[in-house]
Amino acid sequence: MAPDGQILPPDVYSAEPIPGSARAEIERLLTSGDLFRYTAAKDAPVSLLEQEFAEFLGARYALAVSSCSAALFLSLKALDLPRGAKVLIPAFTFAAVPSAVVHADCVPVLVEVGDSYRIDMQDFAAKLPLADAVLISHMRGHTSDMDAIMALCDAANIPVIEDAAHSLGTLWGGRNIGTIGKVGCFSFQSYKMVNAGEGGILVTDDPELAARAVIMSGAYEENWKKHPGFQNSYCEWQNKLPLYNLRMQNLSAAVIRPQLPEIARRVQDGRRNHDHVATALNASGLMSVPPALPPELRAPDSIQFTLAGSWTDAQALRFQAEAKTRGVAVQIFGLSEGNARAFWNWQFLGEAPDLPLTRAMLMRACDVRLPARLTVAELDFIAEALCSAARVAQAA
Ligand SMILES: *Cc1c(COP(=O)(O)O)cnc(C)c1O
C-alpha cells in the first residue's frame, strides 16, 4: 500500500520464498560437497525426489533431469522413433517444444489450436494418420480433450507424450495430468508451480521406456542400479544407447523436495485466484475466459482471456498500453514482436505453415500472471485495471 492509502499494483513477478526446511539440506550438501546424484550409494536427494514425485502423481517411475525440454527430448528418444519421425504438436506452445522435437531428430507437425487454447480435434484427427508420435502441450495448463486424444491414439497405436510443464496439480477425470499418456514431462523452471530455477522430471509406467530414458539421461556404467525398481532390460541397454547427460544435481532436488507438500495449497489458491478474476472479466462482456472442459480441474498460476467481439489490432494494443498504465502487464501472444509462443516465429522450422485458427486466436489471446500468493484485494485491482483498460480501448 502506498503512504496515501492507495493500493499499489501487485507484484506478479517475485517468486514465493523456498520453504526454510530446504536450508539444512543445502547446508549439508555444501558441507559434504556431495552434489552429484550418483555419488551416494543410495538415498541421494535426486533419487528421493524421484520416489516422492512418482508417489505424488501415482506413476511407477520418475526420472529427474535438467529441464522439461530435456525430459521431452529424452521421452522422444526413449520411444525409439526412426529419424525423421513425425510428431504432432499443438501450434500454440512454447518454442522449446518444437525445439525438443527437432533435437530428437524428429519433425514437428503443427496442429491447429482453437479459441479455447486447446487442440482442434478435427485438425488433429486429420493429421494423425501422418504421425509416429503425439506430443500434447497443455499450454498454460489448458488441457486438451485427453479422452478424445487417447481414444484416437490408442486405436492407431500411436504413443502420446504429455508436456505437463505448466500443469502440475491439474486433474483430468480425477487423474493427474502427465499420467494419462505413455510419458508425462514437468518443469521446475521458476515460472512453474514448483520453482528450482531450472529442472524437469518425466514420469511413466513403462519399464522399458524408463530404462532407456534413465540410461540416456546419463546413468553411465552401472549407475542405473541406483534407480529403484530397475528391470533387467537396463543391462540390455547399457552401452547401446548414447549418454546425453541431462541429469539433475542434488542441490536442485534439495530445493524442490520441500515444495512438494506446498503444491496442494498453491493449486487451490491459484484456482481461486483464476476463477475470481475470470468472473470479473467475463462479466465485462469485453473479455472472455474459456471455461475448463468438464473433466478438467485446473491448477492455474496465470490467466488467459480473449478480447471478445470485434477488436482491431490497434485497439488490442491500446488495451495492452492502458493496462500497463494501470500497473498490469498483459502479453498478447500474437501481437508482441518475436513472441516465443507464436508459431510464425519458429523460423528454425522453415516456412511457417498456414494455421488460420491458431493465428486468429493468438492475435487476441491475452496472458496475465496470477501467482498463488496474491490476495483478493490484489486480484480485484488486476481485474478492475483490465476491465477499465478494455473499456477505454474499445471506446477508442
Ligand atoms: C516452461 C514450459 C516448457 C519448457 O520447460 P523448461 O523446463 O524451461 O525446459 C515446455 N512446455 C511448456 C508448456 C512450458 O510451459
The ligand as an SDF file (V2000), in Angstrom:
LIG
                    3D

 15 15  0  0  0  0  0  0  0  0999 V2000
    8.0020  -23.9280  -19.4560 C   0  0  0  0  0  0  0  0  0  0  0  0
    7.4670  -24.8100  -20.4910 C   0  0  0  0  0  0  0  0  0  0  0  0
    8.3090  -25.6920  -21.1910 C   0  0  0  0  0  0  0  0  0  0  0  0
    9.8070  -25.7020  -21.0150 C   0  0  0  0  0  0  0  0  0  0  0  0
   10.2050  -26.0700  -19.7110 O   0  0  0  0  0  0  0  0  0  0  0  0
   11.7660  -25.9380  -19.3290 P   0  0  0  0  0  0  0  0  0  0  0  0
   11.8510  -26.6440  -18.0070 O   0  0  0  0  0  0  0  0  0  0  0  0
   12.0660  -24.4840  -19.2220 O   0  0  0  0  0  0  0  0  0  0  0  0
   12.5370  -26.6170  -20.3910 O   0  0  0  0  0  0  0  0  0  0  0  0
    7.7310  -26.5360  -22.1130 C   0  0  0  0  0  0  0  0  0  0  0  0
    6.4060  -26.5410  -22.3400 N   0  0  0  0  0  0  0  0  0  0  0  0
    5.5600  -25.7110  -21.6880 C   0  0  0  0  0  0  0  0  0  0  0  0
    4.0930  -25.7930  -21.9650 C   0  0  0  0  0  0  0  0  0  0  0  0
    6.0640  -24.8210  -20.7470 C   0  0  0  0  0  0  0  0  0  0  0  0
    5.2160  -24.0070  -20.1070 O   0  0  0  0  0  0  0  0  0  0  0  0
  1  2  1  0
  2  3  1  0
  2 14  2  0
  3  4  1  0
  3 10  2  0
  4  5  1  0
  5  6  1  0
  6  7  2  0
  6  8  1  0
  6  9  1  0
 10 11  1  0
 11 12  2  0
 12 13  1  0
 12 14  1  0
 14 15  1  0
M  END
$$$$
